[in-house]
Each structure stands twice: as C-alpha cells, then as structure tokens.
Amino acid sequence: MLLNVTTIKTILEKIPFVTKIVDLRAGDIFINGKIQIDFKELPEPLDFDIKIAAHYPLRSYDSESIKFINEDLINYKHVMGDGSICIHTSHNPNLEQKLFMDLTSLKNWIVKYYIHKEDDTHYEHIIVPENPVNGKYYSFCFTDVEHKFCKGDYGTVGVVSLSNGLYREKEIFNFLVRHFSVRDDGDITCQWNTRYLNLPLVNTGIYFFIKDPPARLNRFILKDWEDFYDLLPESFLSLLHTFQVNNIKKFRGQITPIFFGYNTTEGEIHWQVALMEIGKFPIEGVPIKINERKTGKWTSQLTTGSINWALTRNSSYNYYFGRGKLTPHITDKKILIIGIGAVGSMVAKTLVRGGCTKIDLADFDVKEPENVCRSEYLFNLGLNDKVDELAKILTAISPFVEIAPLNKDYFQTIVKWFYKEKTAREIFIKELNKYDLVIDCTTDDDLMYIFDKLSLDCTLLSLSITNKAKALVAGFHPNSYRFFKIQYENLENNLEDLYNPTGCWSPTFKASYNDINFLVQFALKHLNKVYSENKQKLNFVIKSNDETTNPYIKEY
C-alpha cells in the first residue's frame, strides 16, 4: 500500500470543516472510511464515505483517485449513480495540498448545489451506461434537422454504415443517421454532405419523440422497459408489433435501433438509441375486454426487461467543430484550390479541419507513391488522380464539406490557349468570380502571369515555397506576378540542388513534410488573422531564422 492511514488521518484532522473521521482503514487497493463535513452555512452536518486509491494524489483515466460518497444526495446535481460527488481539481503531487484541494472542492459543491441548489449555465447530458450487446458495441451519429418534432411523433429512421472498429477493446459497429421519415413531410435528412447522404441504407430504425429526457432524476437514463409504460402510447407499440411481424421471417435476430428523442437546450434535440432484437421485442399481445369479456381484439403492451442502450453522438456542425475552427469569414466562403501537391493538399486539409464546407479542387496531375511522404495523400489508395483521392480524404475528415473537381485541363491548356480572346477571357473571369477565395498553389509562373491580367472580384492568393523550404511567398491578386519575381530574385533558392525523380519527370524542390507544413500553417494562421480582423490583404513572406528556426513574417 503506497498510502499510510496515519498520514491521511493526520492531514484530515488539520482541515477545519472535517469534523469527524471514523473507521479509516487500509485495504488491498483503497483506504476506506467515513468523514463528517460541517461548517457555518450548512444546516446540519453531512456524512460521506471516503475512498482513496493507492496511487492518490495522482489521477487515472482523467478521474480523481478519491471519492466522497453519500447515496442520500443522489437527487442533487453532479452526483453519480453510486452516490459519489463529481469533483475535479488541478494536478498537485503533494499529498497534503491535494487532499486539502479535494476536500475544499467537496465543500464548494455542498455550498453551490446542496445549499443554494444552483443551476449550471451549460447543459449536462443524461448518464448512459456504455455496455456491449452480445459482446459488441453500437454507435449512431446524427445531426440537427430542419424539422420541429412534437411530443408523440413517431416514424422510421434511415441508417447507413460507417467503418467498424474497436471500442474499449471490443468490436464496434458505427452507424450514421441519414434521415427521419416524417408523416406528411417525407424524409427529413441530416446535414451531412452528399457523400454520406448517398451511402446505401443498411438498416431501418424507429423513432419516437418523447420531449422530456427518458431519465430518472433527470440524470440517469431509464434501465427497464417497464419504466416506459406511461411514456409510449399503444399506437407506437402497435407499430413495433407490425414492424417485427413484417421482418421476423427474413431478419430474425437482427438488431433494430429505437430512437427516443427529447429536448435539451435552446430548442436542440438529442436522441438516445435502445437496441431491440427482431424476434425479441419487449412487447406482448393482450386481449381487449369489455365487462371482463374478450372482444376478439388485441392490443400491445410492454414487457419488463433490461434496456440495451447504444452510444449516440450529436455530430452537428457546431459540435463537430466546437473545439476550434477558422474564422467564419473564411469557413463561410466558397473556395477554389488550384494545384494540390504538397502545399495545396496541406492547405486543403487545414481548411477542411478548420470548418470550411465548400471547396473545389483543380489539378491535372496524378499521385505517385513518392508524393505521399510530404503531402496529405495515402499510400494504401495506390495511384490516383490527385483531385479524386484528395476529395475522398477530405470528405473522410469532415462529413460537412462538399468537394467538387474542376476540369483537369482547365488551367493548363484551356486558359492558356484562349486567355487573349475577349469572350474567352470574360468566361474565365466569370468562372473564377463564382468563388470568394481562390488559392493558387501551382507555382506556375505562366498561370500567375495570366491571373494578373484578369480583372477579378474574388480574392486570389498565390502560395509558393522556395527550395528546401527556406521561405514561403504569398501574393494577392493583382500584384502577385511581379511580387513573386522580385522575391525569388532575392531569396535563397538554390535551383541547382533539386530532387530529380527516376525517369523524365520534372525536378522538384527538396523539403520534408515538417518543413513545408511549418510554413503552410504559419501562412494560414496569418490569413485567418487577416480575415478575422478585416485587415488589408498585403503580400507577405515567411522566413525561418537559420540559427533559431523562429519564423518571422514580413508584409509588403
């Protein structure tokens, strides 16, 4: 045992609001005992079982290694199902200081939730046990939909399959809600991109909107079907019965998800999914009687039995990117990226992870195996057109981004052949002006020269990296061509020491993924600042100090 009972008791005795310490003893793993808490604001003392793990004061699995338990307090906020108080304190390896911090946190909980019964400003989801069904886990992702559900609404749910995997060392089947079928309104789709909305249905679920959380004490999800007796009408149970009868011959034993929807906060809806096995739905037929005489008609009612709850996640855009995204002045724009090699693919991936949802791609080239080491492509996808492969990768990252390819010859031949013709030039301008932001990562001087000849309303930014990633040059239309020429005449850019692939390919600059991405991320961070603060769009160069590797940016 790493902890000493005498030491713990001595520390507890120093804490003024710990008024009693009873039966403190050491077990194989935990120190257990009872304490009493009392202070001026408290109407009467509160007793807690105390449980301290051997590795205290260190935490494990992001949880404190000490528990204060009182099952009589389960009606109060932030009390777990076993009666333990939910506390979180900062790291401190000093035993005495940490124990004082944790007891102070317990006291603060008593003041805030037990005495003053305060409400939290943020919504806390009800507690759902994560238990496998037949040794397997099931998960369902959904988004908000443009439909207002009313209490008692029910219908079917279209479900598509994502990848299977491992969750807590067991197999997990991951699914995505494609749509809710609503009477009179048809299919109400979730807000995924077209790639996911076009996936084939693999299962049909059933939903019922109950309005209020299906929970005991508004925190612990219901565990037995008998708890739903007063929540589900006979018409819904009849639907379950009919569904099972229609599918039992072909799909006996298949898992059917039952979605229970309820309001959370600010009009949002959350769905919890109960798993039923076809052939074992928790319903039974009961004869309808009048004056104790059977009428020959039957009704359905729930039977008792434990509920198997699946994992559900609201993956709506605001939650998906809730931990951090780029400024809306970028994410709301329609973007075109021309040239998706090392720099372009990194730009695209960063924009998608930053929350952009409308990105078109243009590149004539194919991905070769040697492209993978310093770009965002994958080896296991083999040889592919860069546009096609990157589109797959980007939509695998974000279920909200729409990716469209442009004609691979558009900027390499069509524009270059016809840009001098007035009608063609007007068409080129019109096509580019469909976008709010165009990012040219081609390092194609000819194309940059043509762009500078066009009168554009959109923002066009050209990006290029010098050999060995010594610097990144960024220029905004319409002054990028001349700016790039001047910068490359003055920057360190050894064109003799290039990488020459085997065969007749054009040589390319030398630089690692780390070197390139370092500059690309710095540039995009600067661009995000320019847009978020509505600053003037000035050409800029990012360089690294050879001695310190600290980057610096110079605007022109």
Phi, psi and omega in degrees: 000125183282331182263151179250126182301318181298319179296315179299315182297318179299318179293315180300324181293341179278344184274117191298330183268001170268103190264341177217143174229118188235132169054046177283121185213157182261132172256195180291323184239326186242154163263125183242154177176192179228144175228158176240135180250132178209136174204175193303314185288343187280123181303319177209156184300153176243136179259142179224139164284139179242136183224116185241122181285159185297332184270004176302138017267011179283150178263163173218144182053037179063019180240150176293148180265020175229141179232140171244120192237130173210103185294341178288348182261012187296340179286347184268162183291148177061040172241128184281173185299334179269006180089002180281140181279133182275108178235152176219122178233167183283164181295138172202115183283351180280120187302312183294316181293319181294318180295321177295319178298316183291321177292324176295322177297319176299316178299317179298321177298317180300316181296313187285314189256326181277314182277307186268347177051048182286155175258150177277150178282339180251155183278135176252123179294151176294156185273123181240124178293139179261093182241137176289154176248120185053038177080007182230147175262155177227136178230150181223123176257143179215169173234170170298154178232159180273071178200140178259111178278144177246155181304129179095352178294141175210160182179201182251164183232130175273126185239134176241163187261138167258193181286145170277160181194204177245137177223118184052043174069015175235159180294140177231138175256117184257132182231164181226135177281120178273317182200160169251128177272115186249131179303131178077341182247357179074208182276121176260108188277150170289169190267036177283167174283174187294332179302316183279325178292338180268000177293146181288145176293137178243349181198157175241125176255179179230138179242154174216126181265113184260354175076309181258150181302134177282072190218150172273135182058020179064016183224328185250119186300148181297143187254338185233147182297336179294339177291345180264002184310316184267003184255333185250122180286163181298328181296323178288319177297325177295323176297317177300317180298313181296319179300316181293317180299319183288339186244353189293326183292319185268330189235026179306134179089348180286144179280130176245124179278131176249115185267124175250116183259148179204159180282143176248280182214145177052041175080001179284154180240137173243151180238130170252143186244120172263140183258124176243145178260125180299126186105345181226030176301142183281055179226155177217155178274137179233128180293139177276130182240147172233121184055043177067010179248134180294140181261353184087000178252156183234155174229163181255145174216157180288149171256172176278161179153149180292145179264131174266109182266137176270176174270132177232146179221127170281108184254030178301158187309313184295330176278321182301319180252021184293337183276353178154133178210172176286168179299143177302338178292346172253313186294333180277356186270155171271126192238141172240129175246121180254122183087104185238051172279222182301304183292311184297320180292325176292319176300313182299313183295320179294319179297320180292315177294338178274358174108004178291144186236354181227097183227128172252150185236142177222125176192139181270347194272167175249155177275126175255160180307322182285354174284337192295322190296337183228029177218192185257020180271170184239139180292321188291351177270357176072201178278131183210159164299134183302319182298315182294315182291316182295326177300318178296318181294316183292320179285340173288332178282311183239124176280008183247345184277136174257123181247130177232138178272149171258158177310124186297338181267356191301310185269348182265329182234306188300309181297317184290329180284324193243006187295338180281340180281133187301311182296316180295318180298321178296324178293317179300315180299316180297319180294316180292326181285357172290343183256153174274326183220125175245127179244116182262113180244024186280337191054031182263105182298323180299314181293320179296322178299317180292317180304319181293343178275349184264144177265102187249147174266336180283165173273126179240122181241127177257136179235140178207149180241138179284167179301139182064018175054044177285333182202157172240133180248133181228126181227137178265140174300140015253020185246021187283321185300306180296321181299316180296318180301315182294316183295317183288342174284336185253340181278156174287113184209079184290105182273000176276329184259069179254167177269126180248106178295161177295134179106199186261029181281161177286141177296155181226162183291155178263132175180146179275166176304316181299315182295316183291312184295328177304312181287320180297316181293323177298316180296317181290327175297318177296317179299319179298321178293318179301315182287318184292330180258006178053045181273162178295137181276101181252145174299150181209161176229135176249128178234158174249135175288121184300331184277324185246349186062009177286126181280153173218155185240139177233124180263152182232000000 
